[in-house]
Amino acid sequence: MTVPLPPLPPTAGVDDDHYRPGGLSMVDLLTEEHEQIGALCRELADPALAADQRHRVAEVLVATVTRHLSGEEQYLYPSVRGALADGAEVADREIAADADLLRALRELSGTASDDPAYGAAVAEVTGQVDRHTRAATTEIFPALRTVASEAELIRLGNRVQIAEEAAPTRPHPDTPATPPWNRIVEPAVGVVDKVRDAVTGRQTYVDDLPDGTRP
């Protein structure tokens, strides 16, 4: 069984079954992102982190997780749904959990770092991120590797990267979470978010953080 892919451009003179595109596989890419997100959560929970640094790290965490979930919903879960025997159940479960995580991110982004509720907001996000990562690492990724070729996973990884670049940077838990509508709505919402980020000077990437603040 192979993973269903969106239509691909033809590769002149190359047998598609033996073509290996460049880039990271979707599994490797998302695994790296899980590690980066986990590091941001640990950094944010550090009681020694100064208030201004905490605000920057929180902004980057919210944006990074939001982009990550958008990429997964556009390409990981449709692949899971189409390729695994229990894929529909797994995808539906993870999409529902994503909505909860997006709501937790929205709560975190709306809570001041000196608010007594801030620590609980960080803990809620961290707990949901940990659950998300465990499900992917122990269940979803191993199952996908058994049914998809490396070339398919690399092509999916390329698409996830493109989707994340156009994705929202702020949590929108009520937007569509399944294709085709999320592939239409997410880039449009992403444009609005990026304009707001530019106007407010909001930082959204780990590389935007000062060296001493990067996890």
C-alpha positions in Angstrom: 0.0 0.0 0.0 1.2 3.5 -0.8 0.4 6.9 0.7 -2.1 8.9 -1.5 -0.3 12.0 -2.7 -1.6 15.1 -4.4 -0.9 15.3 -8.1 2.8 15.6 -8.8 4.6 17.3 -11.7 6.0 14.7 -14.2 9.7 13.8 -13.9 11.0 13.7 -17.4 12.9 10.5 -18.3 12.7 9.1 -14.7 10.7 6.1 -13.5 8.6 7.6 -10.8 8.9 4.4 -8.7 12.7 4.9 -8.5 12.7 8.7 -8.3 14.1 10.0 -5.0 13.4 13.7 -4.4 15.6 15.9 -2.2 14.8 17.0 1.3 13.7 15.6 4.6 11.0 12.9 4.8 7.8 14.0 6.4 8.5 11.8 9.4 12.0 13.2 9.9 10.9 16.8 9.4 8.0 16.5 11.9 10.3 14.6 14.4 12.7 17.5 14.2 9.9 20.0 14.8 8.6 18.0 17.8 12.1 18.2 19.3 12.2 21.9 18.7 8.8 22.5 20.2 9.6 20.4 23.2 12.7 22.5 23.8 10.7 25.7 23.6 8.2 24.3 26.2 11.1 23.5 28.5 12.6 27.0 28.0 9.3 28.6 28.7 8.8 26.7 31.9 12.3 27.7 33.2 11.6 29.9 36.3 14.9 31.7 35.8 13.7 33.1 32.4 13.3 36.9 32.5 9.9 38.3 31.8 10.8 39.9 28.4 12.5 36.7 27.3 9.5 34.6 28.4 7.2 36.8 26.2 9.5 36.2 23.2 9.7 32.5 23.7 6.0 32.2 24.2 5.3 34.1 20.9 7.7 31.8 19.0 6.2 28.7 20.6 2.7 29.7 19.7 3.6 30.4 16.1 5.8 27.3 15.7 3.1 24.9 17.0 0.4 26.6 14.9 2.4 26.2 11.7 3.3 22.6 12.7 -0.3 21.6 13.3 -1.4 23.2 10.0 1.2 21.2 8.1 0.2 18.0 9.8 -3.5 18.6 9.2 -2.9 19.3 5.5 -0.6 16.3 4.7 0.1 13.9 7.7 -3.5 13.1 8.7 -4.8 12.7 5.1 -2.0 10.3 4.6 -2.8 8.4 7.8 -6.5 8.3 6.8 -5.8 6.9 3.4 -3.0 4.5 4.2 -3.6 2.9 7.6 -6.3 0.4 8.4 -7.4 2.5 11.4 -6.3 5.7 9.8 -9.7 7.5 9.9 -10.0 6.9 13.7 -6.5 8.0 14.4 -6.8 11.1 12.2 -10.1 12.1 13.7 -8.6 11.7 17.2 -5.5 13.8 16.5 -7.5 16.5 14.7 -9.7 16.8 17.8 -6.6 17.0 20.0 -5.1 19.6 17.7 -8.2 21.8 18.3 -7.7 21.5 22.0 -4.0 22.4 21.7 -4.8 25.4 19.6 -7.3 26.6 22.2 -4.6 26.1 24.9 -2.2 28.1 22.8 -4.7 30.9 22.4 -5.2 30.9 26.2 -1.4 31.1 26.7 -1.0 33.9 24.2 -3.7 35.9 25.9 -2.3 35.5 29.4 0.3 38.0 30.8 3.5 36.4 32.1 2.9 37.9 35.5 -0.7 36.6 35.7 -1.1 33.8 38.4 -2.8 31.7 35.7 0.3 31.9 33.4 2.1 28.8 34.9 -1.1 26.7 34.5 -1.4 27.9 30.8 2.2 26.8 30.1 1.7 23.5 31.8 -1.5 22.8 29.8 0.3 23.5 26.5 3.3 21.5 27.5 1.1 18.5 28.5 -0.8 18.6 25.3 2.4 18.9 23.2 3.9 15.9 25.1 0.8 13.8 24.3 0.9 14.9 20.6 4.6 14.0 20.3 4.1 10.6 22.0 1.2 9.7 19.7 3.3 10.6 16.6 6.5 8.9 17.8 5.1 5.6 19.1 2.1 5.1 16.9 1.7 7.2 13.7 5.3 7.5 12.4 6.2 3.8 12.8 2.9 2.8 11.1 3.5 5.2 8.2 7.0 3.9 7.6 5.7 0.4 7.1 3.3 1.4 4.2 5.0 4.4 2.5 8.2 4.5 0.5 11.0 6.9 1.5 10.4 8.8 -1.8 6.7 9.3 -0.9 7.6 10.5 2.6 10.2 12.9 1.2 7.6 14.3 -1.2 5.2 14.7 1.7 7.9 16.4 3.7 8.4 18.9 0.9 4.7 19.6 0.9 4.6 20.0 4.7 7.4 22.6 4.5 5.6 24.6 1.8 2.3 24.4 3.8 4.0 25.6 6.9 5.5 28.6 5.2 2.0 29.8 4.2 0.3 28.7 7.4 -1.2 30.9 10.1 1.1 32.0 13.0 -1.7 32.4 15.5 -4.1 29.7 16.8 -7.4 29.5 14.9 -9.1 26.4 16.4 -12.4 27.0 14.5 -11.0 27.0 11.0 -11.4 23.9 8.8 -9.0 21.1 9.7 -9.4 18.7 6.8 -8.7 19.0 3.0 -9.7 20.6 0.8 -11.0 23.5 2.8 -8.0 23.8 5.1 -5.6 24.1 2.1 -7.7 27.0 0.9 -8.4 28.8 4.2 -5.1 28.3 6.1 -3.0 30.3 3.6 -5.5 33.1 3.5 -5.6 33.3 7.3 -1.8 33.0 7.3 -1.5 36.2 5.2 -3.6 38.1 7.7 -1.5 36.8 10.6 1.8 37.7 8.9 0.5 41.2 8.3 -0.3 41.5 12.0 3.1 40.1 12.9 4.9 42.6 10.7 2.9 45.5 12.1 3.4 44.5 15.8 7.0 43.3 15.4 6.0 39.9 16.7 8.7 37.2 16.5 7.6 33.8 15.1 10.7 31.7 14.4 13.3 30.3 16.8 16.0 32.1 14.7 14.3 35.4 15.7 15.1 34.8 19.3 18.3 36.3 20.9 21.1 33.8 21.1 20.8 33.6 24.8 17.1 32.8 24.6 17.2 30.0 21.9 16.6 26.5 23.3 
